[in-house]
Amino acid sequence: NAGVTQTPKFRVLKTGQSMTLLCAQDMNHEYMYWYRQDPGMGLRLIHYSVGEGTTAKGEVPDGYNVSRLKKQNFLLGLESAAPSQTSVYFCASSNHPSGRRADTQYFGPGTRLTVL
Amino acid sequence: QQQVKQSPQSLIVQKGGISIINCAYENTAFDYFPWYQQFPGKGPALLIAIRPDVSEKKEGRFTISFNKSAKQFSLHIMDSQPGDSATYFCAASISGGSYIPTFGRGTSLIVHP
């Protein structure tokens, strides 16, 4: 099992450009999350999904959109990138064996994004 | 409002010493408390976790101590090694309720050889 994978690993954008970050998991997890990590700020939740076709806003959703068309994929979009979106982005997934709870989070390796 | 407060922000320990990282939470409904370890350039990974029905959990050199009345939990790394140098995050969540864990802001641990 590959676990959680993220594409791309690195990206440099100019202000105003758009891009999509792809997250894929092969653990059949119901729940998926997008976080950004900035120095001294820890992990901040951008958007999350509790199942295929569902999405919800997290702590810092502005400037981002997401889609969960397939259970194994969770896409994060930046429609018009801004320098404030320079960050490291992590995708995570979780599930509980019973399917009723979400406990441990499994993280991908991250995408380092720079917006000039 | 930060629901899980983690301290210290950074920690430097000599090889063989004990590293202690503390977290305090506010929401008494939290019932799952994991610690994640993150090496540079990698994603966080679960290190050890505890539920409030026990006061301590040990896995090798890593121990979680949990104080329900004080709403605090801590990670102790015994015999700290340079390979333990990483960022550590505590978290808290509510099983069966919200699907969103609350993370502390992280502690950067450096273990000098």
Interface residues (C-beta under 8 A of the other chain):
Chain A: V4 Y31 Y33 G40 M41 G42 L43 L45 Y48 V50 G58 F90 A92 S94 H96 R100 R101 A102 D103 T104 Q105 Y106 F107 G108 P109 G110
Chain B: Q6 Q9 Y32 P34 Y36 G41 K42 G43 P44 A45 L46 A49 F89 A91 S93 S95 G96 Y99 I100 P101 F103 G104 R105 G106
